[in-house]
Amino acid sequence: MKRTALAAALLSPAAADAEVRILACEPEWAALAEEIGGDDVTVHSATHGRQDAHYIRARPSLIAKVRRAKILLCSGADLEVGWLPVLLERGAGRIVQPGQPGHIMAADHVEVLERPEALDRSLGDIHPGGNPHVHLDPRNMAVLAEVLTERLERIDPERAEAYRQRLASFQARWAEAMAGWQERTAALRGMKVIVYHKAWVYLLRWAELDRIAVLERVSGVPPTASHLVEILDQVRDSGARAILRAPHEPEDASDWLSGKTGIPVVDLPFTVGGRPEATDLFSLFDSTLALLEEARDRS
C-alpha cells in the first residue's frame, strides 16, 4: 500500500511541478511565464529589475539552470548577445536551442522598431535586429502570452488545458487593464520628454509621447560635456515635462540637465522589479503611467 501510494504521488502533477523549467532572460518574461505557467512551471529570471540585460556574465549558476530548462524566454534582437550564446553552448538541451519549441525570442513575434539601415561601430551600441525592448508596449505582451501558451502545450501536452485556462484569464484581465491604460495615455498624448538611452521607443509610441532629445549622443556611450551643453540649449524652453531614466542608467547626466533646466528626472521602473511597486506586469504599467501623470501635472 505504501509503495503504491508513493508511486502515485511521484507520478502526480503536483509532484512533477518542477518538470517544466523556464529560464527567462529578463524579469518581464519571467512574470509572463508565471502568469501562464502558474504552479505547473518553475521560473527563473537570469536578470533582476535593476540590471542592464546587455551586460551580465554567463555564470555557472545560469549554465546549470539552462541545462535543466525546457523553455528559454528572452527579448532577442541581440539584447542578450553578450552572454546568451555562451549559455546555449555550455550544455543547454536541444529543446531550447534556436529553431526548437523551447526557444522563444520575443522580438521574433512582434513588430520590431528601429532596425538599422547600416551597421557602423561609430553609431555605438546598436542592435542589428532592431530595438529589443519590445515589452514596453503592453500590446506585445498579449501576443507573447499566446506564443508561450502554444509552446507549453507542445512541450507539456498533459497540462495543456491548464495553460489555456490561465491564458484566457490573463488575456481577460490584460484587456481590461489595457482599456484603462488607453484612457490614461490619451491624457498624456504629446507630452514632451527627454530620455537618456533609446530604450523607451515602444513605450513612447504606445503612449504617444514626444521624445525631443536623447542624452546619449552615441548609443551606449556616456554623453560628453559638449553634447550635454548642446542638449541644454535644445531643451531649455522646450516645454519638456520629464527626463526619463531606467534603474540601471547612470544618474550624472540627467541630474545635471535637471539642475540646469528644472525639468524633473522621472525614474521609471522599466521592468518588473525596477521599482518596489512594480511587482508584476500589471503594476509595471500602472506605476509607469502614474509617474508620467505626476510629471505632467507638476507646475
N, C-alpha and C positions, 0 to 999 in steps of 0.2 A: 504494500500500500504506500509506504513512504517513498520507495523508489519511483513508483508510478506518479505520485504527486510531484516529486522533484522533477521528473522528466517533463511533465506537463507544464510546470512553472517555467522551466528553461526554454520551452518552445512557445510560450505565450507571447503576444505582442508587448505586454508590459515588461517582460524580461528582456526582450530584444530592443528596448527603447534606444539603445546606442548603436543599433545596426546601421542606420543611415547617418553618417557623419558628414557634416557640411563645413567646409573651410571657406569663409568669406574673407575677401581681401580687405574690405572696409566695413565700418560699423553699420552703414545704411543697409548693406546687403545682408549682414548678419541679422539685423532687425526684421528685414523682409522674410528671411528664412525661418525665423521664429514664428512669424505670423502664419505662414503657410504650413510649416512642419509641425508646430506645436510640440507635444510630448513624444511624437514619433521620430524626432530627429535630435541629434546633438550638434550644436552650432558653436563654432569658434571663429572669432574675428582676428585676423592677422595684425590689425592695427587698432588703435583706440581713437577716440574722438578728438584728441588734441595733437595727433601726429600728422605729419605730412606723408601721405602714402607713397610719394615718389621715392622717399629716402628711408628705407628700413633695411635691416640685414636679414638674409635668409638663415636665421639662427637655427641651431639643431632642434629646438622645440617645435618650430614651424615645419621643419622637414619631417619630424615624427608625425605631426598632425596631417600633413598632406599625404603621407603614406597610407593613412587609415581612412582618408576621405573618399566618399563616393560621389560628392559633388563639390566642385570648386566654383565659387560665385564671385566674380570680380567686375570692376568697372571696364577694364580693357582699354582699347585705343592707346596702348603703350603706357598707361599710367603706372603700371607695375613692372615695366620692362627692366628695371634695375635689379629686381630680385625674384620675380615670379619664375622666369626660366630656370633659375638655379633650383627652386623647389621642385619643378617638374622633372628636372634631370636627375635629381638625387632620390630616386626611389618612389616617386608618385606612381600610383597604379594606372593601368591603361585607361580605366574608365574616366579619369579626369584629364586625360591628355587632349590636345586640340582635335576637334572632329568627333569626339566621343560624347555620349549623352551627359556625362558628369562635368563637362567643361562648358561653363556659361560665362560669356563676356557680355556685360550689359550693353556696351556700345554696338554690338553686332545686331541688336534687335530694335533699336530706336534711331531716330534721325540724329546724326552727329553734326554739330556745328563747328565752324572754324577749321575746316580741312585746309591745310596749307597748299597753295598752288606751287610752291617751290620749297625745297629743304635746303637751308643755309645755316651754318653754325653761327653766323653773325646775327641771326634772328633770335638766338638764345634757346631757351628750353621749350621747343615746340614739339608737338606730337604729330607724327606723320598721319595718324589715323583721325586727327581732329581733337577737339576739346573733350576730354574723357569724363568730365564731371556731370554726367547725364542725370544723376539722382536729384539735382537741384530743380528739376522740372517735375512736379508731382505726377503729371500725366504719364511720365515714363515708368513710374512705379507700378501703375496698373498694368502696363504691358509686361513688365518683368515678372509680376506676380503670376500671370498666365504662363509665361515661359517656364518658370521654376516649377509650377504645379505639373506641367506636362512632363518635365524631366523626372520629377519624383514619381509620377505614375509609371514611367517606363522602368525606373530603377527599382522601385518598391511597389509592384502592382497589387500586392495583398492589402496595402493600405490606401489604395487609390481613392476610394470613396471618402476617407477621412480627409485627404488632401483637397479633394474637390469641395467638400463642405467648408473647410477653412478658407479656401479661395473665395467661395460665394460670400461668406461672412465678411472677409476683408474687403472685397470689392464693394459690397453694400455700404460698409462703414466709410470706405475711402470716397465713394461717390458723394455721400452726404457731407463729408468734410470738405471735399473739393467745391461743392456748391457754396458753402460758407466762405471758403478762401477766395473764390472768384468774386464774391461781393466785396470782400475786403480789398482785393487787389484793384478793383475798379476805382476805389478812392485813392489809391497810390499811383495811378497811371500818370506817367510823365514826370514823376519825381526825379530830380537830378541827383546823381550820386557819383562819387569817386571811388575807385577800387585800387587796392594795392597790386593785385595779380588778376589776370583774366580768368579766374576760376568761376566767376559768378555769371557767366553768359546765359546759362539755362534759366537761372532764377530771374535775371533781368528781362529776358524775353517773355517768360511766363507772366511776370508781374507788370510788364510794360514799363519798367524803369528806364531812365535815360542816363546812360553812362557817359559822362563828359570828360573823364580823364582817367588814366592808369598811371599809378606812381612808378611802376617798373617801366623804364624805357625799353629794356631788353628783357623778355620774359625769363624769369628765374634768376635774374641778376639784380642785386640791390641797386636802387636808383642813386645816381651821382648827385652831388650838391648842385651842380649847374642845371641838371634836369629838374630837380625839385624847385629851383627858382623859376624855371620856365612854367612849371605846373602852377606855382603860386600866382604868377601873372595871369595865367589862363583862367583860374577858378575864383579869383578874389571877389569879383562881383557877378558871379555866375548864377547865384541862387541855389547852389548845391545844398542839399539838406543833410548829407551824411557822407562820411568816409567809411566804406565797408571793409571790415577786416576779419579774417578767419583766425581761429585759435592758434594755428601753427605759424602764422605770418609774423615777421618782426614788427616791433612797435615804433621804432625811432622815426621813420619817415612819416608815417601817418600822424603821429603825435606832434611832430614838428609842423606839419601843414595845418593841423587843427589849431595849434597855438598861434599861428600867424593869421588865420582866417576866421576863427571861431566856429568853423564847421565841425560838428561833433564826430568823433570816432564811434562807430557802432560795431561792437564785437558780436557778430552773428555766429550761431553755433556751427554752421557749415555741414555738420553731420550729426548723427545720433551720438550723444555724449560730449559734444563740443561745448555745451553749457549745461549746468546742473538740471535745468528744466527740460532739456531736450532728451528725454528718456526713451522715446520710441519715434517711429516715423510720423505719427500724428502730432506729437508735441514738438517735433523738429520744425514743422511748417507753422504750427500755431505760434511758437516763440519767435520764429523768424519774422513773421508778419507783425507781431506785437512790437518788436524792436524797431521795425521800419515805421510803423504808425507813430511810435513815440518820437522818433526823429522828425517825422513830418510835422508833428504838432508842436514841436518846440518853437518858441517865438524867436 
